[in-house]
Amino acid sequence: MPATPRAASVLDEIIAGVREDLAAREQALPLDALRDLVADTAPALDPMPVLRGPGVQVIAEVKRASPSKGHLADIPDPTVLAARYAEGGAAAISVLTEQRRFKGSLEDLRAVRAAVPTPLLRKDFLVTSYQLWEARAAGADLVLLIVAGLDPHELAELHAEAVSLGLTPLVEVHDEDEVGVALDAGARLVGVNARDLRTLEVHRDAFARVAPRIPDGVVRVAESGVRDAADVADLADQGADVVLVGEALVRTGDPAVAVRDFLAAGAGAPARPPL
Ligand SMILES: O=C(O)c1ccccc1NCC(=O)[C@H](O)[C@H](O)COP(=O)(O)O
């Protein structure tokens, strides 16, 4: 009997849209021209020394909307929010550049780059080398690579190319099995996303379950569903080096104060030793 085809997950649908938009951009700006832009771009910053701690560090996200929550916040000028994050002490700023579901853009990333000196993460669904070059040309220092969105060979290739461009890849996993794939690709910065990108369910126990599989010298990031300082303190106890926070920060009255509160809640965490 023929196997029943698997239903497309939310992640599959997002990536299909990303590939369509990407094709249009590649048409408008061929890779050679993009490489020329990168040649004129300042080298990427290395966020790893700060992300190792001591204390839980914060990656603060510029996030207008999401597939799970819809509209989150009006962010007419992302540089204003980014400046508040930097003032609060964020170790890095994540800028969503996916347009269809998150209402972000590469223009947001370029604008934030021009406004703050903090390391920047291009938060998107990266599936091709072209997007790494785009990230670098727009001033990103880090890129997200999602294990569930790539086959292991593609992941390893993109990881190696990102590193050769000076980018620091944040390799995202959701379960224990994906940790092995991330490490095989060379990951030194692993994010455990509490949100299952296939269903959008948030599993609050994900970090506690998955983090023990991540070796000691690898920096561990807890992603998604962090609501408040108490969550940061719990994640610190579970071995998180970094929290990546979107919704709670874009919805708060004062993002600088919120980042400071999160840093204070995780201040006791020890530094992660080098690998
Ligand atoms: O946020 C979503 O709904 C989402 C859905 C599908 C793919 C990715 C998604 N989010 C990307 C992220 O990783 C989060 O923006 C990030 O971890 C911050 O999460 P939160 O603090 O819960 O806003």
The ligand as an SDF file (V2000), in Angstrom:
LIG
                    3D

 23 23  0  0  0  0  0  0  0  0999 V2000
    6.6900   32.8190   17.0920 O   0  0  0  0  0  0  0  0  0  0  0  0
    6.0790   32.0100   16.3700 C   0  0  0  0  0  0  0  0  0  0  0  0
    4.8350   31.8780   16.3870 O   0  0  0  0  0  0  0  0  0  0  0  0
    6.8060   31.1690   15.3780 C   0  0  0  0  0  0  0  0  0  0  0  0
    6.0900   30.3170   14.5600 C   0  0  0  0  0  0  0  0  0  0  0  0
    6.7290   29.5500   13.6050 C   0  0  0  0  0  0  0  0  0  0  0  0
    8.0920   29.6340   13.4570 C   0  0  0  0  0  0  0  0  0  0  0  0
    8.8370   30.4810   14.2770 C   0  0  0  0  0  0  0  0  0  0  0  0
    8.2040   31.2360   15.2370 C   0  0  0  0  0  0  0  0  0  0  0  0
    8.9000   32.1030   16.0350 N   0  0  0  0  0  0  0  0  0  0  0  0
   10.2890   32.3410   15.8840 C   0  0  0  0  0  0  0  0  0  0  0  0
   10.9730   32.3180   17.1740 C   0  0  0  0  0  0  0  0  0  0  0  0
   11.8700   31.5240   17.3280 O   0  0  0  0  0  0  0  0  0  0  0  0
   10.5490   33.2850   18.2310 C   0  0  0  0  0  0  0  0  0  0  0  0
   10.2660   34.5070   17.6320 O   0  0  0  0  0  0  0  0  0  0  0  0
   11.5720   33.5440   19.3200 C   0  0  0  0  0  0  0  0  0  0  0  0
   12.0660   32.3610   19.8710 O   0  0  0  0  0  0  0  0  0  0  0  0
   10.9480   34.4020   20.4260 C   0  0  0  0  0  0  0  0  0  0  0  0
    9.7970   33.7570   20.9250 O   0  0  0  0  0  0  0  0  0  0  0  0
    8.8010   34.4850   21.9150 P   0  0  0  0  0  0  0  0  0  0  0  0
    9.6170   35.0480   23.0420 O   0  0  0  0  0  0  0  0  0  0  0  0
    7.8710   33.4100   22.3840 O   0  0  0  0  0  0  0  0  0  0  0  0
    8.1250   35.5510   21.1330 O   0  0  0  0  0  0  0  0  0  0  0  0
  1  2  2  0
  2  3  1  0
  2  4  1  0
  4  5  1  0
  4  9  2  0
  5  6  2  0
  6  7  1  0
  7  8  2  0
  8  9  1  0
  9 10  1  0
 10 11  1  0
 11 12  1  0
 12 13  2  0
 12 14  1  0
 14 15  1  0
 14 16  1  0
 16 17  1  0
 16 18  1  0
 18 19  1  0
 19 20  1  0
 20 21  2  0
 20 22  1  0
 20 23  1  0
M  END
$$$$
